[in-house]
Amino acid sequence: MAEETRNSLDGRAEVVVQASRIGELHQHLHGVEMSPAAPVPFQLPPALRRFENRCAEQERITRAIEDHAPGTGPLVVALTGMGGVGKTALGFHVARRLTDGYPDGVLYVDLDDLRRDGSVEVADAVGELLTGLGLSPEWLERSFAGRTKQLWTRTRGKRMVLVVDNARFGSEVTPLLPASDRSLVIVTSQGALYDLDGTAAVEVTVDPLHMDDAVRLLTHLVDDPRLAGEPEATSRLAEGCGGLPAALQVAGQWVRRYRRRSLSRLVDELTAELHGKGIPMVEAVWDAAYASLTAKAARLYRLLPELPGPRIEELSAAALLLCGLDEAADALEELESAGLLDGRGEDGWRMHDLLRGHAERCARRGDPIAEEREGARRALITWYRRQAARADLLAAGPRMTFAEVPDSVGEETPDVSFPGKTEALRWLESQRLALYGCVRLAFEAGRDGDAWALCEPLWTHFLDHPHYADVMDAFRMGAEAADRAEFLPAMIRMRCQLARPLWEQGRHEDAAEQLRHALGAAQSLGDSPAERKLRASTVEFCGLLKSETGDWTGAVADFETARTIHREIDNGYGVLLQTYLLGRTALRRGAHHEAIGHLEQAYASAVEQRRERMISRAGFELGRALRLVGRLEEAHPLVSAALDGARARGSRMDEVRVLEELALLTDVQGDPSGAEVHRATARRLVAEAGGLLSDSQSS
């Protein structure tokens, strides 16, 4: 049933409604100060490499900042140029240099991390910026419009820098702009952004380094006397790299690996290969660096493009190689020392797109390597599926799932260590790009069982971190994969779970279409308790959608149908959940006495079954209903207990919701000063979390 999805019981649906209500009540935006303890964001990686020249570009940016007129919105500096030319490095360098003038922080978002089939779900990019500004994930508005208002509120009057990497269209950038003309936005793009309409924008073209600058950068990257001693060979090498910093890094490390040979000899060998194979010298440099690797590191280099996320870690590398952690770490360090990986940061290693392309070309050479890639892809998908299932089981507990946890991919390949629920949830978020990418990888490889099975643990992640582009893309593929595999339970479950993000984005017809297919398929289920439970869950999802759209009559009919099924299979918790939903629905449509009847039953069942979370939820709704019919003395202990429950769970949004109800209750009981204490506490919690204040909270 949908209880196992935590769709209603844990109150997340109500939390969403409450958050939306806060936004709808807003007649004008109120500034919310960050908590004094909140750190100023600084999301740039450490400056690990020498930055060379770009004086003209920096001077132009400085002039643009000086000439920027107030009242025209934030200044947008668009850095354009070919891949590998150093646009991102220049943007980072400028942002670091200007931090003193922008004391409210530096934010960074890479749009390529969020790009699916060529387009970006901008709401997810806004969400990343908001969390960088200190907004707790549970306070993120579900809708794009709501998140945009949150961004405007959080950035109003701020002096900050935003770096937007890998934009393709101006329409991807404009929704991310801070609401302050004292902020600076640095955008990198391979082409001109012609649709930055209505913004104060200046384009700065970033060309390959001039030869003198390229030589100087090469000598800084590698401390080797041959570079100074053989200037002609050094110039030939720098020229062969085309003035691209990404290529110069590899060339410098390649030179270091052959310290006993003269530089002239090394460059002559590259030139001979250039003429013999008809390839650009920069490709010959990369080929030479690749040829110098040990067998293990070379194999890892060929396989790294299989990783679907931008991060490269020792554990995922071990899964690719089917080896132990130490072997994977040694191979990664060898690739870094060869210049074929960027230096390791807090989130692992990264590979430049130019080098990723070269690695893919290396991997396409020969059939044995093609078989190697297929085996590595299979191991990687299985490893991620296993870790995600383990994390989900720890974070969400037993619930309705249909895929088994896979066995380990190899005797030596380790599992991720999850000391507790918090670490499991944190891992799911940190690996979300890889996990969602694995769904696509499995789907495109025809591994349908893996594709839909990977979606199951991603449901838990979505409930806490609503990345809509990712989840809708993944569950569409999951549903199609289940269709191709002809596995009926997954066909039904994937469509039910796809429906929720659709309706949360206001796409009610699309959600209804998914549920129509799910409900139709559910009619083919058998009569076993498990199959009837899945059928009840499907009906419940239909009721939740109807409740979302205000079809109270239809919602009640669905919840009653689902409750009947749960009674027939003796599923007490399912009966409890549907009774709670019936009570909440009656309360929303103003049938207060009817609501009390259902909620009293739900509350008593929750106490009997020792369902702590449900005791708090049902008690809160029952307290609200009792207040509305004037039974204040009965309402107060229930709402107070719900407050204790919210605080015990650490749910700030639930705590605010209960405090607002306590304020209303205390007001009616004739204690306005006590009510104001509750409202003041709610205001403080909202401000600390970075949410928007409703009019009632801000007054």
C-alpha positions as CSV (number, residue, x, y, z in Angstrom):
1,M,0.0,0.0,0.0
2,A,1.1,3.6,-0.4
3,E,1.8,3.7,3.4
4,E,5.1,2.0,2.6
5,T,5.9,4.9,0.3
6,R,5.3,7.2,3.3
7,N,3.0,9.1,0.9
8,S,0.6,10.2,3.6
9,L,1.3,8.7,7.0
10,D,4.5,10.5,7.7
11,G,2.7,13.7,6.9
12,R,4.8,14.7,3.9
13,A,1.7,15.3,1.8
14,E,0.3,17.6,4.5
15,V,3.7,19.3,4.8
16,V,3.6,20.1,1.1
17,V,0.1,21.5,1.4
18,Q,1.2,23.6,4.3
19,A,4.3,24.9,2.5
20,S,2.2,25.8,-0.5
21,R,-0.4,27.5,1.7
22,I,2.4,29.7,3.2
23,G,3.4,30.8,-0.3
24,E,-0.2,31.4,-1.5
25,L,-1.0,33.6,1.5
26,H,2.0,35.8,0.6
27,Q,0.7,39.2,-0.6
28,H,4.2,40.6,-0.9
29,L,7.6,39.1,-0.2
30,H,9.1,39.5,3.3
31,G,12.9,39.5,3.8
32,V,14.1,36.7,6.0
33,E,17.4,37.1,7.7
34,M,19.7,34.1,7.8
35,S,20.3,32.5,11.1
36,P,23.3,34.2,12.8
37,A,25.0,30.8,12.9
38,A,24.5,30.1,9.2
39,P,27.9,30.3,7.4
40,V,28.4,32.5,4.3
41,P,28.3,30.2,1.3
42,F,31.5,29.7,-0.6
43,Q,31.0,26.9,-3.2
44,L,34.2,27.2,-5.3
45,P,36.7,24.4,-5.3
46,P,40.2,25.2,-3.9
47,A,42.7,26.8,-6.4
48,L,44.9,23.8,-7.0
49,R,46.6,25.0,-10.2
50,R,48.5,28.0,-11.4
51,F,46.4,30.5,-13.2
52,E,48.1,32.2,-16.1
53,N,47.4,35.6,-17.6
54,R,43.9,36.3,-18.9
55,C,44.7,39.9,-18.0
56,A,42.6,41.4,-20.8
57,E,39.6,39.4,-19.9
58,Q,39.9,40.3,-16.2
59,E,40.3,44.0,-17.1
60,R,37.1,43.9,-19.2
61,I,35.2,42.3,-16.3
62,T,36.5,44.8,-13.9
63,R,35.4,47.7,-16.2
64,A,32.0,46.1,-16.6
65,I,31.6,46.0,-12.8
66,E,32.7,49.6,-12.4
67,D,30.3,50.7,-15.1
68,H,27.3,48.7,-13.9
69,A,24.4,51.0,-13.2
70,P,22.3,50.5,-10.2
71,G,18.6,49.6,-10.7
72,T,19.4,47.4,-13.8
73,G,19.5,44.0,-12.0
74,P,22.6,42.0,-11.4
75,L,25.5,42.2,-13.8
76,V,25.8,39.1,-16.0
77,V,29.3,38.3,-17.4
78,A,29.1,35.6,-20.1
79,L,32.5,33.9,-20.7
80,T,32.3,32.1,-24.1
81,G,34.8,29.9,-25.8
82,M,35.6,26.4,-26.9
83,G,35.8,23.4,-24.5
84,G,39.0,23.1,-22.6
85,V,40.0,26.8,-23.1
86,G,39.7,27.6,-19.4
87,K,36.4,29.4,-19.1
88,T,35.5,27.7,-15.8
89,A,39.0,28.3,-14.4
90,L,38.7,32.0,-15.3
91,G,35.3,32.3,-13.7
92,F,36.5,30.6,-10.5
93,H,39.6,32.9,-10.5
94,V,37.6,36.1,-10.9
95,A,35.1,35.0,-8.3
96,R,37.8,34.2,-5.7
97,R,39.5,37.6,-6.5
98,L,36.3,39.5,-5.9
99,T,35.1,37.8,-2.7
100,D,35.9,40.9,-0.5
101,G,33.6,43.0,-2.6
102,Y,30.8,40.5,-2.4
103,P,30.6,39.6,1.3
104,D,27.4,37.6,1.1
105,G,29.0,34.6,-0.5
106,V,29.7,32.7,-3.7
107,L,27.4,30.1,-5.2
108,Y,28.1,27.7,-8.0
109,V,25.9,25.5,-10.2
110,D,26.9,23.3,-13.1
111,L,24.0,23.0,-15.5
112,D,25.5,20.0,-17.2
113,D,25.0,18.1,-13.9
114,L,21.3,18.8,-14.3
115,R,20.9,18.4,-18.1
116,R,18.7,15.6,-19.3
117,D,18.3,15.0,-23.1
118,G,19.8,18.4,-23.7
119,S,17.5,20.4,-21.4
120,V,17.7,21.5,-17.8
121,E,14.9,21.4,-15.2
122,V,15.5,24.9,-14.0
123,A,13.5,24.3,-10.8
124,D,16.1,21.9,-9.7
125,A,18.9,24.4,-10.4
126,V,17.0,27.0,-8.3
127,G,16.7,24.3,-5.6
128,E,20.4,23.8,-5.6
129,L,21.0,27.5,-5.1
130,L,18.5,27.7,-2.3
131,T,20.1,24.9,-0.4
132,G,23.4,26.6,-0.9
133,L,21.9,29.7,0.7
134,G,21.0,27.7,3.8
135,L,17.4,26.7,3.0
136,S,16.6,23.3,4.6
137,P,15.5,20.8,1.9
138,E,12.1,20.2,3.6
139,W,11.4,23.9,3.2
140,L,11.9,23.9,-0.6
141,E,8.7,24.8,-2.4
142,R,7.6,22.1,-4.8
143,S,6.7,24.4,-7.7
144,F,9.1,26.4,-9.9
145,A,7.2,29.6,-9.2
146,G,7.4,29.0,-5.4
147,R,11.2,28.3,-5.6
148,T,11.7,31.4,-7.7
149,K,10.0,33.5,-5.0
150,Q,12.2,31.9,-2.3
151,L,15.3,32.7,-4.4
152,W,14.2,36.3,-4.7
153,T,13.6,36.6,-1.0
154,R,16.9,35.0,-0.1
155,T,19.0,37.2,-2.4
156,R,17.2,40.5,-2.1
157,G,19.8,43.2,-1.3
158,K,22.6,40.7,-1.2
159,R,26.1,41.3,-2.6
160,M,27.1,37.9,-3.8
161,V,28.6,36.1,-6.8
162,L,26.9,33.3,-8.7
163,V,28.9,31.1,-11.1
164,V,26.7,29.3,-13.6
165,D,28.8,26.7,-15.5
166,N,28.0,25.2,-18.9
167,A,24.9,27.2,-19.9
168,R,23.6,26.6,-23.5
169,F,20.7,29.1,-23.5
170,G,20.1,32.4,-21.8
171,S,16.7,31.0,-20.8
172,E,18.5,28.6,-18.5
173,V,20.2,31.5,-16.7
174,T,17.6,34.2,-16.2
175,P,15.5,32.3,-13.6
176,L,18.7,31.8,-11.5
177,L,19.5,35.5,-11.2
178,P,19.7,37.0,-7.7
179,A,17.1,39.7,-6.9
180,S,19.8,42.3,-6.3
181,D,21.6,44.7,-8.6
182,R,24.6,44.5,-6.3
183,S,25.3,40.9,-7.3
184,L,27.5,39.5,-10.0
185,V,26.7,36.5,-12.2
186,I,29.4,34.7,-14.1
187,V,28.2,32.4,-16.8
188,T,30.3,30.0,-18.9
189,S,29.1,28.8,-22.3
190,Q,30.7,27.4,-25.5
191,G,28.5,29.7,-27.6
192,A,27.0,33.2,-27.3
193,L,23.9,33.4,-25.2
194,Y,21.6,35.5,-27.5
195,D,18.5,35.3,-25.3
196,L,19.7,37.0,-22.2
197,D,17.1,39.6,-22.8
198,G,16.3,42.2,-20.2
199,T,19.6,41.7,-18.3
200,A,22.6,43.8,-17.8
201,A,25.0,41.5,-19.7
202,V,28.5,41.7,-21.1
203,E,30.1,39.0,-23.2
204,V,33.8,38.2,-22.7
205,T,35.3,35.8,-25.3
206,V,37.9,33.5,-23.9
207,D,40.4,32.4,-26.6
208,P,43.2,29.8,-26.4
209,L,46.3,31.1,-24.5
210,H,48.9,33.0,-26.5
211,M,52.0,30.9,-27.0
212,D,54.1,32.8,-24.4
213,D,51.4,32.4,-21.8
214,A,51.0,28.7,-22.7
215,V,54.7,28.1,-22.3
216,R,54.7,29.9,-19.0
217,L,51.8,27.9,-17.7
218,L,53.5,24.7,-18.8
219,T,56.6,25.6,-16.8
220,H,54.5,26.4,-13.8
221,L,52.6,23.1,-14.0
222,V,55.8,21.0,-14.2
223,D,59.0,21.9,-12.3
224,D,61.4,20.4,-14.9
225,P,64.7,22.0,-16.0
226,R,64.3,20.6,-19.5
227,L,61.5,23.0,-20.2
228,A,63.8,26.0,-19.7
229,G,66.8,24.2,-21.2
230,E,65.1,23.3,-24.4
231,P,62.9,26.3,-25.2
232,E,62.3,25.3,-28.8
233,A,61.0,21.9,-27.9
234,T,58.9,23.5,-25.1
235,S,57.3,25.9,-27.6
236,R,56.5,23.1,-30.0
237,L,54.9,21.1,-27.2
238,A,52.8,24.1,-26.1
239,E,51.8,24.9,-29.6
240,G,50.7,21.3,-30.2
241,C,48.4,21.7,-27.2
242,G,46.6,24.5,-29.0
243,G,46.8,26.8,-26.0
244,L,44.3,24.7,-24.1
245,P,45.0,24.5,-20.4
246,A,43.4,21.1,-20.2
247,A,45.8,19.8,-22.7
248,L,48.8,21.5,-21.2
249,Q,48.1,19.8,-17.9
250,V,48.4,16.4,-19.5
251,A,51.5,17.3,-21.5
252,G,53.3,18.6,-18.4
253,Q,52.6,15.4,-16.5
254,W,53.6,13.3,-19.4
255,V,57.0,15.1,-19.6
256,R,57.5,14.4,-15.9
257,R,57.1,10.6,-16.4
258,Y,60.1,10.5,-18.8
259,R,62.7,12.4,-16.9
260,R,65.7,10.6,-18.5
261,R,64.8,11.5,-22.1
262,S,65.5,14.8,-23.7
263,L,62.5,17.0,-24.3
264,S,63.4,17.3,-28.0
265,R,63.3,13.5,-28.3
266,L,59.9,13.3,-26.7
267,V,58.4,16.0,-28.9
268,D,60.0,14.4,-32.0
269,E,58.3,11.1,-31.1
270,L,55.0,12.9,-30.8
271,T,55.5,14.7,-34.1
272,A,56.3,11.4,-35.8
273,E,53.1,9.9,-34.4
274,L,51.3,13.0,-35.6
275,H,52.5,12.6,-39.2
276,G,52.1,8.8,-39.1
277,K,48.5,8.7,-37.9
278,G,47.3,12.0,-39.1
279,I,46.0,13.1,-35.6
280,P,46.3,16.4,-33.8
281,M,49.3,16.7,-31.6
282,V,47.1,17.2,-28.5
283,E,45.6,13.8,-29.2
284,A,49.1,12.4,-29.6
285,V,50.0,13.9,-26.2
286,W,47.0,12.2,-24.6
287,D,47.8,8.9,-26.4
288,A,51.3,9.1,-25.0
289,A,50.1,9.7,-21.5
290,Y,47.7,6.8,-21.8
291,A,50.4,4.5,-23.2
292,S,52.6,5.3,-20.2
293,L,50.0,3.9,-17.7
294,T,50.2,0.6,-16.0
295,A,47.6,-2.0,-17.2
296,K,45.3,-1.5,-14.2
297,A,45.3,2.4,-14.5
298,A,44.9,2.1,-18.3
299,R,41.9,-0.2,-17.9
300,L,40.3,2.2,-15.4
301,Y,40.9,5.2,-17.7
302,R,39.0,3.3,-20.5
303,L,36.2,2.5,-18.2
304,L,35.7,5.8,-16.4
305,P,33.3,7.2,-19.1
306,E,30.9,4.5,-18.0
307,L,30.4,6.3,-14.7
308,P,27.1,8.3,-15.2
309,G,27.8,11.0,-12.6
310,P,30.5,13.7,-12.6
311,R,32.2,12.4,-9.4
312,I,34.8,9.6,-9.4
313,E,35.3,7.8,-6.1
314,E,37.4,4.9,-4.9
315,L,34.4,2.7,-4.2
316,S,32.8,3.2,-7.6
317,A,36.2,2.8,-9.3
318,A,36.6,-0.5,-7.4
319,A,33.2,-1.6,-8.8
320,L,34.3,-0.9,-12.3
321,L,37.5,-2.8,-11.9
322,L,36.1,-5.6,-9.7
323,C,39.0,-5.1,-7.3
324,G,39.7,-4.0,-3.8
325,L,39.7,-0.4,-2.5
326,D,43.5,-0.1,-2.3
327,E,44.0,-1.2,-5.9
328,A,41.3,1.3,-7.1
329,A,42.9,4.1,-5.1
330,D,46.4,3.3,-6.6
331,A,44.9,3.4,-10.1
332,L,43.2,6.7,-9.5
333,E,46.3,8.3,-8.1
334,E,48.3,7.1,-11.1
335,L,45.7,8.8,-13.4
336,E,45.9,12.0,-11.4
337,S,49.7,12.0,-11.6
338,A,49.5,11.5,-15.3
339,G,47.3,14.6,-15.6
340,L,44.3,12.5,-16.8
341,L,42.2,13.3,-13.8
342,D,41.6,16.5,-11.9
343,G,43.1,16.6,-8.4
344,R,40.9,15.0,-5.8
345,G,38.6,17.4,-3.9
346,E,36.1,16.8,-1.1
347,D,33.7,15.1,-3.5
348,G,36.2,12.9,-5.3
349,W,38.1,13.2,-8.6
350,R,36.7,14.6,-11.8
351,M,37.6,14.1,-15.4
352,H,37.6,17.0,-18.0
353,D,35.2,16.5,-20.8
354,L,38.0,16.6,-23.4
355,L,39.8,13.7,-21.6
356,R,36.5,11.8,-21.1
357,G,36.2,12.0,-24.9
358,H,39.7,10.7,-25.3
359,A,39.1,7.9,-22.9
360,E,36.0,6.9,-24.8
361,R,38.0,6.8,-28.0
362,C,40.6,4.5,-26.3
363,A,37.7,2.2,-25.1
364,R,36.4,1.8,-28.7
365,R,39.7,0.4,-30.0
366,G,39.1,-3.4,-30.4
367,D,36.4,-5.9,-29.6
368,P,38.0,-7.3,-26.3
369,I,37.8,-3.8,-24.9
370,A,34.1,-3.6,-25.9
371,E,33.5,-6.8,-23.9
372,E,35.4,-5.3,-21.0
373,R,33.1,-2.2,-21.1
374,E,30.0,-4.4,-21.0
375,G,31.2,-6.3,-18.0
376,A,32.2,-3.2,-16.2
377,R,28.8,-1.5,-16.9
378,R,27.0,-4.6,-15.6
379,A,29.2,-4.6,-12.4
380,L,28.7,-0.9,-11.9
381,I,24.9,-1.0,-12.2
382,T,24.7,-4.0,-9.9
383,W,27.0,-2.4,-7.3
384,Y,25.0,0.9,-7.3
385,R,21.7,-1.1,-7.2
386,R,23.0,-3.1,-4.2
387,Q,24.2,0.0,-2.3
388,A,21.0,2.0,-2.9
389,A,18.8,-0.9,-1.8
390,R,20.9,-1.3,1.4
391,A,20.6,2.5,2.1
392,D,16.9,2.5,1.4
393,L,16.2,-0.4,3.8
394,L,18.1,1.3,6.5
395,A,16.6,4.7,5.9
396,A,12.9,3.7,5.3
397,G,12.6,0.3,6.9
398,P,10.7,-2.6,5.3
399,R,8.1,-1.4,2.8
400,M,6.5,-2.5,-0.4
401,T,9.3,-3.3,-2.9
402,F,9.6,-6.1,-5.4
403,A,13.3,-6.3,-6.3
404,E,15.7,-8.3,-4.1
405,V,19.0,-6.9,-2.9
406,P,21.6,-8.1,-5.4
407,D,24.6,-10.1,-4.2
408,S,28.0,-8.3,-4.1
409,V,29.6,-7.9,-7.5
410,G,32.9,-9.4,-6.4
411,E,34.7,-10.9,-3.5
412,E,37.1,-8.0,-3.2
413,T,34.7,-5.1,-4.1
414,P,33.6,-3.5,-0.8
415,D,30.1,-2.2,0.1
416,V,29.5,1.3,1.4
417,S,29.5,1.5,5.1
418,F,26.2,2.9,6.6
419,P,26.6,3.4,10.4
420,G,23.0,4.6,10.6
421,K,19.9,6.1,8.9
422,T,21.4,9.5,8.6
423,E,24.4,8.3,6.8
424,A,22.3,6.2,4.5
425,L,20.1,9.2,3.5
426,R,23.2,11.4,3.1
427,W,24.8,8.8,0.7
428,L,21.6,8.6,-1.4
429,E,21.7,12.4,-1.8
430,S,25.5,12.6,-2.5
431,Q,25.2,9.9,-5.2
432,R,21.9,11.0,-6.8
433,L,23.4,11.9,-10.1
434,A,25.2,8.5,-10.4
435,L,22.0,6.7,-9.2
436,Y,19.7,8.4,-11.6
437,G,22.3,8.0,-14.3
438,C,22.5,4.3,-13.6
439,V,18.7,4.0,-14.3
440,R,19.3,5.4,-17.8
441,L,22.5,3.3,-18.3
442,A,20.5,0.2,-17.4
443,F,17.5,1.2,-19.5
444,E,19.6,1.9,-22.6
445,A,21.6,-1.3,-22.2
446,G,18.3,-3.3,-22.1
447,R,18.8,-4.3,-18.5
448,D,15.1,-3.8,-17.7
449,G,15.1,-5.6,-14.3
450,D,17.9,-3.4,-13.1
451,A,16.3,-0.2,-14.5
452,W,13.0,-0.5,-12.6
453,A,14.7,-2.0,-9.5
454,L,17.0,1.0,-9.2
455,C,13.9,3.3,-9.1
456,E,12.6,1.6,-5.9
457,P,15.2,3.1,-3.5
458,L,15.1,6.4,-5.4
459,W,11.5,6.8,-4.2
460,T,12.8,7.2,-0.6
461,H,15.3,9.8,-1.8
462,F,12.7,11.8,-3.7
463,L,10.5,12.2,-0.7
464,D,13.3,14.1,1.1
465,H,14.9,15.7,-2.0
466,P,12.4,16.5,-4.8
467,H,14.7,16.7,-7.9
468,Y,11.8,16.7,-10.3
469,A,13.7,16.3,-13.6
470,D,15.6,13.3,-12.3
471,V,12.7,11.5,-10.7
472,M,10.2,12.0,-13.6
473,D,12.9,10.9,-16.1
474,A,13.9,7.9,-14.0
475,F,10.4,6.6,-13.3
476,R,9.2,7.0,-16.9
477,M,12.1,4.7,-17.8
478,G,11.3,2.5,-14.9
479,A,7.7,2.1,-16.0
480,E,8.8,1.3,-19.6
481,A,11.4,-1.1,-18.4
482,A,8.8,-2.9,-16.3
483,D,6.5,-3.0,-19.4
484,R,9.3,-4.6,-21.5
485,A,10.1,-7.0,-18.7
486,E,6.4,-7.8,-18.4
487,F,6.6,-7.7,-14.6
488,L,3.1,-6.6,-13.6
489,P,3.7,-5.4,-10.0
490,A,6.6,-3.1,-11.1
491,M,4.5,-1.9,-14.0
492,I,1.8,-0.8,-11.5
493,R,4.2,0.5,-8.9
494,M,6.3,2.6,-11.2
495,R,3.3,4.4,-12.6
496,C,1.8,5.1,-9.2
497,Q,5.1,6.6,-8.0
498,L,5.6,8.6,-11.2
499,A,2.1,10.2,-10.7
500,R,3.1,12.0,-7.5
501,P,5.9,14.2,-8.9
502,L,3.7,14.9,-11.8
503,W,0.8,16.2,-9.7
504,E,3.2,18.1,-7.4
505,Q,4.3,20.0,-10.5
506,G,0.6,20.7,-11.4
507,R,0.5,18.2,-14.2
508,H,-2.7,16.6,-13.0
509,E,-3.8,15.2,-16.3
510,D,-0.5,13.5,-16.8
511,A,-0.7,12.1,-13.3
512,A,-4.2,10.9,-13.9
513,E,-3.2,9.1,-17.1
514,Q,-0.4,7.2,-15.3
515,L,-2.9,6.2,-12.6
516,R,-5.4,5.1,-15.2
517,H,-2.9,2.7,-16.6
518,A,-1.8,1.5,-13.2
519,L,-5.4,0.9,-12.1
520,G,-6.2,-0.9,-15.3
521,A,-3.1,-3.2,-14.9
522,A,-4.1,-3.8,-11.2
523,Q,-7.3,-5.5,-12.4
524,S,-5.1,-8.3,-13.7
525,L,-3.6,-9.0,-10.3
526,G,-4.4,-12.2,-8.5
527,D,-6.1,-12.6,-5.1
528,S,-3.0,-13.3,-2.9
529,P,-2.7,-10.9,0.1
530,A,0.4,-9.2,-1.5
531,E,-1.4,-8.6,-4.8
532,R,-4.6,-7.3,-3.1
533,K,-2.4,-5.0,-1.0
534,L,-0.8,-3.6,-4.2
535,R,-4.3,-3.1,-5.7
536,A,-5.3,-1.2,-2.5
537,S,-2.2,1.0,-2.8
538,T,-3.1,1.8,-6.4
539,V,-6.6,2.9,-5.4
540,E,-5.1,5.0,-2.6
541,F,-2.8,6.8,-5.0
542,C,-5.9,7.6,-7.1
543,G,-7.6,9.0,-4.0
544,L,-4.6,11.2,-3.1
545,L,-4.7,12.7,-6.6
546,K,-8.4,13.4,-6.3
547,S,-7.8,15.0,-2.9
548,E,-5.0,17.1,-4.5
549,T,-7.5,18.5,-7.1
550,G,-10.4,19.0,-4.6
551,D,-12.5,16.1,-5.7
552,W,-13.4,15.1,-2.2
553,T,-16.2,12.8,-3.2
554,G,-13.9,10.8,-5.4
555,A,-11.2,10.7,-2.8
556,V,-13.5,9.4,-0.1
557,A,-14.7,6.7,-2.4
558,D,-11.2,5.5,-3.2
559,F,-10.0,5.6,0.4
560,E,-13.1,3.6,1.5
561,T,-12.4,1.0,-1.3
562,A,-8.8,0.7,-0.2
563,R,-9.8,0.4,3.4
564,T,-12.2,-2.5,2.5
565,I,-9.4,-4.4,0.8
566,H,-7.1,-3.9,3.8
567,R,-9.8,-5.2,6.1
568,E,-10.3,-8.3,3.9
569,I,-6.7,-9.2,4.0
570,D,-6.4,-8.4,7.7
571,N,-3.9,-5.6,7.3
572,G,-4.5,-3.5,10.3
573,Y,-2.1,-0.8,9.4
574,G,-3.6,-0.3,6.0
575,V,-7.0,0.1,7.7
576,L,-5.5,2.7,10.0
577,L,-4.0,4.7,7.2
578,Q,-7.2,4.8,5.1
579,T,-9.2,5.8,8.2
580,Y,-6.8,8.6,8.8
581,L,-7.0,9.8,5.2
582,L,-10.8,9.7,5.4
583,G,-10.7,11.9,8.5
584,R,-8.3,14.3,7.0
585,T,-10.3,14.6,3.8
586,A,-13.5,15.2,5.8
587,L,-11.7,17.9,7.8
588,R,-10.6,19.7,4.6
589,R,-14.1,19.8,3.1
590,G,-15.5,21.2,6.4
591,A,-17.3,18.1,7.7
592,H,-15.8,18.5,11.2
593,H,-18.0,16.0,13.1
594,E,-17.5,13.3,10.4
595,A,-13.7,14.0,10.6
596,I,-13.7,13.6,14.4
597,G,-15.3,10.1,14.0
598,H,-12.7,8.9,11.6
599,L,-9.8,10.5,13.4
600,E,-10.8,9.1,16.8
601,Q,-10.7,5.6,15.2
602,A,-7.4,6.3,13.6
603,Y,-5.9,7.7,16.8
604,A,-7.1,4.7,18.9
605,S,-5.7,2.2,16.3
606,A,-2.4,4.0,16.2
607,V,-2.1,3.8,20.0
608,E,-3.1,0.2,19.9
609,Q,-0.5,-0.6,17.2
610,R,2.1,1.6,18.8
611,R,2.7,3.6,15.7
612,E,4.4,6.6,17.2
613,R,4.5,8.7,14.0
614,M,0.8,8.0,13.3
615,I,-0.2,8.8,16.9
616,S,1.3,12.2,16.4
617,R,-0.3,12.8,13.0
618,A,-3.7,11.5,13.8
619,G,-3.6,13.3,17.2
620,F,-2.8,16.6,15.5
621,E,-5.6,16.4,13.0
622,L,-8.0,15.3,15.6
623,G,-7.0,18.2,17.8
624,R,-7.7,20.6,14.9
625,A,-11.1,19.1,14.3
626,L,-12.0,19.3,18.0
627,R,-11.0,23.0,18.1
628,L,-13.2,23.7,15.2
629,V,-16.3,22.3,17.0
630,G,-15.4,24.1,20.3
631,R,-14.1,21.0,22.2
632,L,-11.0,23.0,23.3
633,E,-10.1,21.1,26.5
634,E,-9.9,17.8,24.6
635,A,-8.0,19.4,21.7
636,H,-5.1,21.0,23.7
637,P,-3.4,17.8,25.0
638,L,-3.5,16.2,21.6
639,V,-1.9,19.2,19.8
640,S,0.7,19.5,22.6
641,A,1.6,15.8,22.2
642,A,1.9,16.4,18.5
643,L,4.4,19.2,19.2
644,D,6.5,16.9,21.3
645,G,6.4,14.3,18.5
646,A,7.5,16.8,15.9
647,R,10.4,17.9,18.1
648,A,11.4,14.3,18.8
649,R,11.5,13.6,15.1
650,G,13.5,16.8,14.4
651,S,10.9,17.9,11.8
652,R,11.0,21.7,11.9
653,M,8.3,22.1,9.3
654,D,5.9,19.9,11.3
655,E,6.9,21.8,14.5
656,V,5.9,25.1,12.8
657,R,2.7,23.7,11.6
658,V,1.8,22.5,15.1
659,L,2.9,25.7,16.8
660,E,0.5,27.7,14.5
661,E,-2.3,25.4,15.5
662,L,-1.4,25.8,19.2
663,A,-1.4,29.6,18.7
664,L,-5.0,29.4,17.2
665,L,-6.1,27.1,20.0
666,T,-4.5,29.3,22.7
667,D,-6.1,32.4,21.2
668,V,-9.6,30.9,21.4
669,Q,-8.9,29.9,25.0
670,G,-8.4,33.5,25.8
671,D,-4.6,33.6,26.2
672,P,-3.3,36.0,23.5
673,S,0.1,36.4,25.1
674,G,0.6,32.6,25.1
675,A,-0.5,32.5,21.5
676,E,2.1,35.1,20.6
677,V,4.8,33.0,22.2
678,H,3.9,30.1,19.9
679,R,3.8,32.4,16.8
680,A,7.2,34.0,17.7
681,T,8.7,30.5,18.1
682,A,7.3,29.5,14.7
683,R,8.7,32.7,13.1
684,R,12.1,32.0,14.5
685,L,12.1,28.4,13.2
686,V,11.0,29.6,9.7
687,A,13.7,32.2,9.6
688,E,16.4,29.7,10.8
689,A,15.3,27.2,8.1
690,G,15.2,29.9,5.4
691,G,11.6,29.6,4.6
692,L,9.1,32.3,3.6
693,L,7.0,33.9,6.3
694,S,3.2,33.9,5.9
695,D,1.4,37.1,6.6
696,S,0.1,35.6,9.9
697,Q,3.7,34.7,10.9
698,S,5.3,38.0,10.0
699,S,2.7,40.2,11.7
